[in-house]
Structures are given as structure tokens and as C-alpha cells.
Amino acid sequence: MKPLFDPSLYQFDQPQPSYWEASAGDMTPQGKPLAGTQSCDVAIIGGGYSGLSAALHLARDFNIDVTVLEAGHVGWGASGRNGGFCTMGATKLSLKSQIARFGIQQTRHFYQSQADAVNLVRSIGKDENIDFLAQGDGEFMVAESPAHFADLQQAADIERRLLGLKVDLHSREEFAEIGYDAPHQHGAVCHRPSFALHPLRYALGLAAAAERRGAGIHPHSEVLSWHKQDGMHRLETANGSLIAKQVILTGNGFMPEHLHRGVEGRPLPLQSAIVVTRPMSDSELQDKGWHTENPTFNSKHMFFYYRLLADKRFMLGGRANHLGDPEGAEKTFAGLKQSIAQMWPQFADLEYTHQWRGLVCFTMNFRPSIGRMPEDPSVYFGYGYHGNGVNSATWSGRELARWLAGKPSSKDLLPGHLPAIMQGRPPRFPLAFLRRQYLRAGMGFYRLRDFFDI
């Protein structure tokens, strides 16, 4: 099965030209490529947050023999190139739809798990001494119009009253004092706990911690084939073989669908692109009216996400085209820079130092997916974080580790303690080879809604 996007997005031997790669400091990728024939109890395909968190918790908390296989360097995929938002979300279902389908208790359970996931990232950073350059103490959602602010007010009331979330509402004038001032902002809501971090430093720190606790980490070890014989899984790479009793399959937007029929045609990769400016001085920021380090996004359907970085650079990200080709990427980068000049005229004169792109993962039911293959209960999976993988994937990895270590005898797809919204596999897309066209149509639909503001 061919990847959905242009081959330039799948060059595992080439690091991204990202700000994160340039600013990782003395943190270097762990491990060596798999060589020869090795064995373990649990093999993990994918060296991002899900796989590394699962490996850390399996090795550290349960003393289970675990090995991670990653096609690129550790953190090569979205875990090393995202915007660094450790925030709550992980689903594109509206709050109203969540409550209608799963009930208030399960919706509350989901958001409590999301808050726990944010705190889990902080605790891993502290416990494993990972300097991921944490910033901020919440996430702002900025209203693009007075009507959007009224919608935020209504949602904030439900989130506080029914879900027990920590939510603060700020008028346009208040947000201009604590956040930023710009023609497009009409107030904001702040959700806690949330913060921002350096995503690649976090991924590299997770890998170092997992390896220190006894996990095997093998970068540049793309799994080329996978078969099962006599109850054991055999994963073949270019230079080695790994034999395991159980397998955790991760990958999110870079999911290797061709390796297992159980995920084929189920993820929907979606391109995201990021641009970063030169650093600004404190006096420049004061003059430009920027006051916050909290990660922020706006209230449109096709939203932008943005933040001030630790060295005072401005970062903005948004959705990219449906092809994934380099020419389209250049147009996307130019569009992002133009949007900055339109939304924040005070930033129009800034130079740009970095630009890059990657893939996030949606699903057909707009829900994250944690589970075990119905066809083979020795294979587990976690993916579909809808652009919110820093905390959600970390939490997913821990829960998968607990599940494997507990060795449940039930034949149910998932243990009952997981939120219902996250349980099981998403449906397969009809005519899955058309997913790129579905994506194009969906993005056009939401752009029209933003144009007419509906």
C-alpha cells in the first residue's frame, strides 16, 4: 500500500529542517539500528511519544523486556516536529456531540484523562530529568469575532459546570493586557492544565529515559515485513530481525498501514506546516504588545496555532495542502507568513529562520483510538490524536503498558477504565485510496464555513 502523500514526506534518513532540530542542544538521538536476530517480550513499532512512553513504562514500572523500532531517528515523525502544545483535546467531536453520544460521565472521564495526561508529561519531565523547556500555565483559545466570544462563554459554562474543568474567560480588553492585542482578537478562554514545550527535546528525553531503564531503542530500523509463526511475531528490518510475543503498533500520521490489515485504511493523515521568526528582544515584544508564553489557537474551523518560543521567536502553524509535494509546501509557508502579517500587523517586518511540515492523524469518527486487534489480541495500537499528541500519546503509551503488564483475561477490546470515546478501532474509510480527496473536500468545506462565519 503506497503512502497517501508525496514521497518527500517519507524520507526517513533526512531530519526535518525545523527549529526543534536546530535547538535540541546536547540531546542526541538514542540507540543504534537493529542488527542480527534479537528477541523481546514486547516489540513497539514507532519511536514517537506513544511508543517511547509505552517502552518507558513497560521497562521502568513492570520490568518487561521491550524494544522500539523507529524508521528514522528518534522523534523523526510528528513527535519531533509538532508545535509543542501539551494541551487538552484529542478529538474533533464537538462537546455537544460527545455528551449526546457518550453521556456526561464519560465525557467528564475523557477530559479528566486529558488533564491527567498533561500532568503526566510534567511528572515524566521531573522524574526523568528531561529539560523540555516548559512554558506557560494554560492554553488560550482566541475569539475571532464577538459572536465567537459568545460561543466561548457558553462552552466555558458547560465545561466548568458539567465537566469540572478549570476555565477562565477574558474579555477583549483583559486579553489585550495578559495575552496580546490585535485587530482579530475579541477575547479568549484559557484552559488549564496546559503548557508548551520543546517537542523534540521531550521525545529525545523519553528515549533516553526508556533506554536507561532497560528498553532497547533502535532508530533507522524501518520494519519492512511482519509475519507471525508459532505464536511469535517476526519483524524484519534492513539489517536485522526482532522476534516478540506481543506488538504495539504506533505511528499516528505516519502509521505504516501496509504492515497490518487491522489499521489499513483507518488513519487519515493531515498535513500541518510551521514557520518560525527570528528572536525578538524584550523591548520589541513590549512594543508589539505581546505578553504571554501560553500556547494559543484561534476559533476558526481552519484554525491557526501559535506561541512565543523560549528564545522569543514567534511560531505559527496551520494546515497544508492535500498533496504533500514540495511546491505545495512552499505555497503553504508563504501563506502562513502572509497570515501573520494580516493578523498581527506589528509582526509584518519580522524575518523567518525556519519552516517545516509533518503529518497529524485524524480518524473517520474524529476520536482517538486505543485498543487491541480483534483478529489478534497480541497486537495493540494507539493513534488518532487529532493534533493533540504530546499529552494524549504519552498517556496512551502508559495505558497500553499497564494493559499489557496486567495481562487481562477478558476478550473485550479494551479495559473498562479507559474513556469510552477512546476505545477500539475507528471505522475504515470507504474507498480508502480516496482519502486524500476526502481531505481536500473537507478542508474546502471548513474554509467555506469560515468565509461565511457559520
C-alpha positions in Angstrom: 0.0 0.0 0.0 1.5 3.3 -1.1 1.7 6.3 1.3 -1.0 8.9 0.7 1.3 11.8 0.2 4.3 12.8 -1.9 7.4 10.7 -1.2 9.2 13.8 0.1 7.3 13.4 3.3 8.6 9.9 4.0 12.4 10.3 3.7 13.3 8.6 7.0 17.0 9.2 6.6 16.6 13.0 6.4 16.0 15.1 9.5 13.5 17.9 9.2 14.9 21.5 8.7 13.0 22.5 11.8 13.7 24.9 14.6 13.4 22.0 17.0 16.2 20.0 15.3 18.4 23.2 15.3 17.8 23.8 19.0 17.9 20.3 20.6 21.2 21.3 22.2 23.3 18.4 23.5 20.4 16.0 23.5 21.1 13.4 20.8 19.1 10.5 19.4 19.5 7.3 21.3 20.3 3.7 20.2 21.7 2.0 17.1 20.0 0.4 14.2 18.8 -3.2 14.8 21.4 -5.7 13.7 21.2 -9.5 13.7 18.4 -11.5 15.2 17.1 -10.4 18.6 14.1 -11.2 20.8 11.9 -9.5 23.4 8.6 -9.7 25.2 7.1 -6.6 23.6 8.1 -5.0 20.3 7.0 -1.5 19.6 6.8 -0.1 16.0 7.3 3.7 16.1 9.7 5.8 18.1 7.3 8.7 18.9 5.5 9.6 22.1 3.2 6.6 22.1 5.9 4.1 21.6 8.5 5.7 23.8 6.1 6.2 26.7 4.9 2.6 26.4 8.6 1.5 26.4 9.4 3.6 29.4 6.5 2.4 31.5 6.9 -1.2 30.5 10.6 -1.2 31.4 10.6 1.1 34.4 7.3 0.1 36.1 6.9 -3.5 35.1 10.4 -4.8 34.3 9.2 -6.1 30.9 11.7 -6.7 28.1 10.7 -4.2 25.4 12.3 -3.0 22.1 11.4 0.0 20.0 11.9 0.1 16.2 11.8 3.5 14.5 12.2 4.2 10.8 14.0 7.5 11.2 15.9 8.9 14.2 14.0 9.0 17.5 11.4 11.8 17.2 11.7 11.9 13.4 7.9 12.0 12.9 5.3 14.3 14.4 6.7 13.8 17.9 9.8 15.8 17.0 8.3 18.4 14.7 4.9 19.4 16.1 4.1 22.8 17.7 4.8 21.7 21.3 1.3 22.2 22.7 0.8 20.0 25.7 -2.9 20.7 25.9 -6.3 19.0 26.2 -8.3 17.9 23.1 -7.5 14.8 21.0 -11.0 14.7 19.4 -12.7 16.8 16.8 -16.2 15.8 18.1 -18.0 18.8 19.4 -18.7 18.9 23.1 -22.4 18.7 22.3 -21.8 15.5 20.2 -19.7 14.0 22.9 -22.3 14.4 25.6 -25.1 13.3 23.3 -23.3 10.1 22.3 -21.4 9.1 25.5 -23.2 10.9 28.3 -21.9 13.5 30.8 -20.0 11.0 33.0 -18.0 9.5 30.1 -17.3 13.0 28.6 -16.1 14.1 32.0 -14.0 11.0 32.3 -12.4 11.8 28.9 -11.5 15.4 29.8 -10.2 14.3 33.2 -7.9 11.8 31.5 -6.8 14.6 29.2 -5.9 16.8 32.2 -4.1 13.8 33.8 -2.2 13.4 30.6 -0.9 16.9 30.7 0.2 16.4 34.3 1.8 13.1 33.3 4.1 14.9 30.9 5.2 17.3 33.6 5.8 14.4 36.0 7.8 12.4 33.5 9.9 15.5 32.9 10.6 15.9 36.6 11.1 12.2 37.4 13.4 11.6 34.4 15.1 14.9 34.5 14.1 15.9 30.9 14.7 19.6 30.2 12.0 20.2 27.6 11.8 24.0 28.2 8.3 24.2 29.6 6.5 27.5 29.0 3.1 28.8 30.2 0.4 27.6 32.5 -2.6 27.3 30.2 -3.9 27.3 26.7 -5.7 30.3 25.1 -8.5 29.9 22.5 -8.9 33.4 20.9 -12.3 34.5 19.7 -12.2 35.8 16.1 -15.5 37.8 16.5 -18.0 38.9 19.1 -20.2 36.0 18.1 -17.3 33.6 18.6 -16.7 35.0 22.1 -20.4 34.4 23.0 -19.9 30.8 21.9 -16.8 30.5 24.0 -18.8 31.9 27.0 -21.5 29.2 26.5 -19.0 26.4 26.2 -17.0 27.6 29.2 -20.1 27.4 31.3 -20.7 23.8 30.3 -17.0 22.9 30.8 -17.0 24.3 34.3 -20.4 23.2 35.5 -20.7 19.7 33.9 -17.1 18.6 33.3 -15.3 20.2 36.2 -12.7 21.8 34.0 -10.6 24.8 35.0 -11.6 27.5 32.6 -11.1 31.3 32.7 -12.8 33.8 30.4 -11.2 37.0 29.4 -12.8 40.0 27.6 -11.0 41.7 24.6 -9.6 44.3 27.0 -8.4 41.8 29.5 -6.8 39.6 26.9 -5.0 42.6 25.4 -3.4 43.0 28.9 -2.4 39.4 29.6 -2.2 37.9 26.1 -1.8 40.1 23.1 -3.7 42.8 21.2 -4.5 42.6 17.5 -7.4 43.5 15.2 -8.7 40.0 15.1 -9.0 39.2 18.8 -12.3 39.6 20.6 -11.5 37.9 23.9 -10.3 34.5 24.8 -10.8 31.5 27.0 -8.0 29.8 29.0 -8.0 26.1 29.8 -5.8 24.5 32.5 -3.8 22.5 33.0 -1.9 23.1 29.7 1.5 24.4 28.7 4.0 24.4 25.9 7.3 22.6 25.5 10.2 21.8 23.1 8.7 18.6 21.4 11.9 17.1 20.2 13.8 17.6 23.4 10.9 15.8 25.1 11.0 12.9 22.6 14.7 12.5 23.0 14.4 12.7 26.7 11.7 10.0 26.7 14.0 7.7 24.6 17.0 8.3 26.9 14.9 7.5 30.0 13.4 4.4 28.4 16.9 3.2 27.4 18.3 4.0 30.8 15.5 1.8 32.3 16.4 -1.1 30.1 14.3 -0.7 26.9 16.0 -1.3 23.6 15.9 1.7 21.2 16.7 1.1 17.6 16.5 4.1 15.2 16.9 3.9 11.4 15.2 0.4 11.7 12.2 0.6 9.5 10.0 -2.5 9.7 9.9 -3.9 6.1 7.9 -7.0 6.8 6.0 -8.6 9.6 4.7 -12.1 9.9 3.6 -14.4 12.7 4.7 -18.1 13.2 4.2 -20.5 16.1 2.6 -17.7 18.2 5.6 -15.3 17.8 5.8 -12.1 15.8 8.8 -11.6 13.5 9.7 -8.1 12.4 12.2 -7.7 9.6 14.4 -4.6 9.1 17.1 -4.0 6.5 19.8 -5.4 8.8 18.0 -7.4 11.5 15.1 -9.4 12.8 13.1 -8.9 16.0 11.1 -11.8 17.5 8.4 -10.8 20.1 5.5 -12.2 21.9 3.4 -9.0 21.6 3.5 -5.9 19.4 2.4 -2.3 20.0 1.7 -0.6 16.6 2.0 3.2 16.7 2.9 5.9 14.1 -0.1 8.2 14.1 0.1 10.3 10.9 3.0 8.2 9.7 1.3 4.9 10.5 2.8 2.1 8.4 -0.6 0.8 7.3 0.9 -1.8 4.9 2.3 -3.8 7.8 -1.1 -4.9 9.3 -4.6 -5.2 7.9 -6.0 -4.1 11.2 -5.0 -0.5 10.6 -5.2 -0.4 6.8 -7.4 2.4 5.5 -8.3 3.7 9.0 -6.0 6.7 9.8 -6.4 10.0 7.9 -3.0 11.7 7.8 -3.3 15.5 7.5 -0.5 17.9 6.7 0.5 20.6 9.1 3.1 23.3 8.4 5.0 25.7 10.7 7.1 28.8 10.3 9.3 30.5 12.9 10.7 34.0 13.0 14.0 35.4 14.3 14.2 36.1 18.0 12.8 39.3 19.4 14.1 41.5 22.2 12.0 42.2 25.4 11.6 45.8 24.2 10.3 44.6 20.8 7.8 42.4 22.5 6.7 45.2 24.7 6.3 47.5 21.7 4.4 44.8 19.8 2.0 44.2 22.7 2.8 40.5 23.2 2.6 39.3 26.9 2.0 35.6 27.1 4.0 32.4 26.7 0.8 30.3 26.8 0.2 28.2 23.6 -2.7 29.7 21.7 -5.0 29.0 18.8 -7.9 30.9 17.2 -11.6 30.0 17.0 -11.9 29.4 13.3 -12.7 25.9 11.8 -9.4 26.1 9.9 -7.6 27.5 12.8 -4.0 28.7 13.3 -1.9 27.6 16.3 0.8 29.9 17.6 3.1 30.7 20.5 6.1 32.6 21.7 9.1 30.3 22.0 11.7 30.2 24.8 14.2 32.4 22.9 11.5 34.9 22.0 10.8 33.7 18.5 7.2 33.7 17.1 5.9 30.4 15.8 2.7 29.9 13.8 1.3 26.7 12.3 -1.7 25.7 10.1 -3.0 23.1 7.7 -1.1 22.4 4.5 -2.3 21.2 1.1 -3.6 17.8 0.3 -0.7 16.6 -1.9 2.4 16.9 0.3 4.6 18.0 -2.6 7.5 20.4 -2.0 6.0 23.0 -4.3 2.7 23.0 -2.4 4.7 23.2 0.8 6.4 26.4 -0.3 3.0 28.0 -1.1 1.7 26.9 2.3 4.7 28.5 4.1 4.2 31.8 2.1 0.5 31.7 3.1 1.4 31.3 6.7 3.7 34.3 6.6 1.1 36.4 4.9 -1.4 35.4 7.6 0.9 36.6 10.3 1.2 40.0 8.6 -2.6 40.2 8.3 -3.4 39.0 11.8 -0.6 40.8 13.6 0.5 43.8 11.6 3.1 44.6 14.3 4.9 41.4 13.2 4.9 42.1 9.5 8.6 43.2 9.4 10.0 40.0 11.0 12.4 37.7 9.2 11.9 33.9 9.2 14.5 31.4 10.0 12.8 28.0 9.9 9.9 26.3 8.1 8.9 22.7 8.0 5.9 20.3 7.8 4.6 17.0 9.0 1.5 14.8 9.5 -1.1 14.7 12.2 -3.7 12.0 12.3 -7.4 12.2 12.2 -9.9 9.3 12.1 -13.3 8.8 10.4 -15.1 9.1 13.7 -13.0 12.0 14.9 -11.9 10.1 18.0 -8.5 8.9 19.3 -8.1 5.1 19.1 -6.5 2.8 21.8 -7.1 -0.9 21.5 -6.2 -4.4 20.7 -6.7 -6.1 17.3 -9.8 -8.2 17.2 -8.0 -10.5 14.7 -5.0 -11.0 17.0 -5.1 -10.0 20.7 -1.3 -10.0 20.9 -1.3 -6.8 18.8 -2.1 -3.4 20.4 -2.4 0.0 18.9 -2.7 3.7 19.8 -3.2 6.6 17.3 -5.6 9.3 16.1 -4.8 12.2 18.4 -6.1 14.9 16.1 -3.2 17.3 16.5 -3.0 16.8 20.3 -0.5 14.1 20.7 2.0 15.5 23.1 0.0 14.6 26.2 -2.5 12.2 24.6 0.1 9.9 23.0 2.1 9.9 26.2 -0.9 8.9 28.2 -1.9 6.3 25.6 1.5 4.7 25.8 1.3 4.5 29.6 -2.2 2.9 29.4 -1.1 0.4 26.8 1.9 -0.5 29.0 -0.4 -1.0 32.0 -2.8 -3.1 29.9 0.0 -5.4 28.6 1.5 -5.8 32.0 -1.8 -6.6 33.6 -2.4 -9.4 31.1 -6.2 -9.2 31.1 -8.1 -12.4 30.5 -11.1 -10.7 29.2 -11.7 -10.9 25.4 -13.2 -7.4 25.4 -11.5 -4.9 23.1 -10.4 -2.6 25.9 -10.2 -2.5 29.7 -13.2 -0.6 31.1 -11.2 2.1 32.8 -10.4 3.8 29.5 -12.8 6.6 28.5 -15.4 5.2 26.0 -14.6 7.9 23.5 -11.1 6.4 23.1 -12.0 2.8 22.9 -11.4 0.5 20.0 -10.6 0.9 16.3 -12.1 3.7 14.1 -14.1 2.6 11.1 -12.3 2.1 7.8 -12.7 4.8 5.2 -14.9 3.7 2.3 -12.6 3.5 -0.8 -9.7 4.3 1.4 -7.5 5.2 -1.6 -9.6 8.3 -1.9 -8.7 9.7 1.5 -6.7 12.5 0.0 -9.7 13.6 -1.9 -11.9 13.4 1.2 -9.3 15.5 2.9 -9.4 18.1 0.1 -13.2 18.3 0.2 -13.3 18.6 4.0 -10.8 21.4 4.1 -12.7 23.2 1.4 -15.9 22.8 3.3 -14.5 24.2 6.5 -12.8 27.1 4.6 -16.3 28.0 3.3 -17.7 27.9 6.8 -15.0 30.2 7.9 -15.6 32.5 5.0 -19.3 32.8 5.8 -18.6 32.5 9.5 -21.0 29.7 10.2 
